[in-house]
Structures are given as C-alpha cells and as structure tokens.
C-alpha cells in the first residue's frame, strides 16, 4: 500500500475552511513528508483522514463532513507548536 500525504492551509482571516495545498501517493507523498520535515512542519498521521484528503482537488476547501477531523488535527498541531515553542525558550 503506497504512502499517502496531504497538506492543508487555513487562514481564519481569509478562508472559510481549510484548503488542500498538496497531496499525493507514493513518491509524491514521500516528497511532501520530506519537505514538511525540512521545514519543521508537524506531521499528523491519520489514515482515514488522509484517504479522504487525497481525493480532493488542490486549492479547494475541504467539505463540511471533514471539518471535525481537520479541526481535531489543527488542535493537535497547535498543542505541539506550543510545546515546541516552550522547548526553544
């Protein structure tokens, strides 16, 4: 089973919902993950969510049925960013 990855962006000042900015399977997914690691972007692994995200179009907002799962992911990311920032202090 190939590796899958998706990247989202969300700016509460501009966007109504998070948008898929990158997605892929296999080699493309590996590149997305590698770039995330290079830029210290936290990586969240959720097989069901990534399966849904890789089926979406790039630069399109996620559908309402994914809001809860993506919100949970963003909460996890914010908590981890806070921990990371505290370690640097």
C-alpha positions in Angstrom: 0.0 0.0 0.0 1.6 3.3 -1.1 2.3 6.1 1.4 -0.2 8.9 1.2 0.1 12.6 2.3 -1.8 15.8 2.2 -1.1 19.3 3.2 -3.6 21.9 4.3 -3.6 25.6 4.8 -6.0 27.8 6.7 -6.0 31.5 7.4 -9.0 32.4 9.6 -8.9 35.9 8.3 -9.3 34.8 4.6 -10.6 31.3 4.4 -14.0 29.9 5.2 -12.5 26.4 5.6 -9.1 24.7 5.3 -7.8 24.2 1.7 -5.8 21.3 0.3 -2.5 22.7 -1.0 -0.6 19.5 -1.7 -1.5 15.8 -1.9 -0.1 12.7 -3.3 0.6 9.0 -3.1 3.9 7.0 -3.3 6.8 9.2 -4.4 4.8 12.4 -4.3 3.7 11.7 -0.7 7.3 11.0 0.3 8.4 14.3 -1.1 5.6 16.1 0.8 6.6 14.4 4.0 10.3 15.2 3.4 9.6 18.9 2.8 7.4 19.1 5.9 10.3 17.6 7.9 12.8 20.0 6.3 10.7 23.0 7.4 9.8 21.5 10.8 6.2 21.3 9.9 4.5 18.9 12.4 3.2 15.7 10.8 -0.1 14.2 11.9 -0.9 10.6 10.8 -4.5 9.7 10.4 -5.1 7.1 7.7 -8.9 7.7 7.3 -8.4 11.5 7.0 -5.5 11.3 4.5 -7.6 8.9 2.4 -10.3 11.5 2.2 -8.0 14.4 1.6 -6.1 12.8 -1.3 -9.3 12.5 -3.2 -10.0 16.3 -3.0 -8.9 18.8 -5.6 -5.9 21.1 -4.9 -6.8 24.6 -3.9 -10.3 23.6 -2.9 -11.8 23.9 0.6 -12.4 20.7 2.4 -16.1 19.6 2.6 -18.1 20.1 5.7 -18.0 16.4 6.6 -14.3 16.7 7.2 -14.4 19.8 9.4 -14.4 17.8 12.7 -11.5 15.6 11.7 -9.5 18.5 10.4 -10.3 20.7 13.5 -9.0 17.9 15.7 -5.8 17.8 13.6 -5.4 21.6 13.9 -5.9 21.4 17.7 -3.2 18.7 17.9 -0.9 20.9 15.8 -1.5 24.0 18.0 -0.7 22.0 21.1 2.5 20.6 19.6 3.6 24.1 18.3 3.1 25.4 21.8 5.3 22.6 23.3 7.9 23.1 20.6 8.0 26.9 21.3 8.3 26.3 25.0 11.3 24.0 24.4 13.1 26.8 22.5 12.6 29.3 25.3 
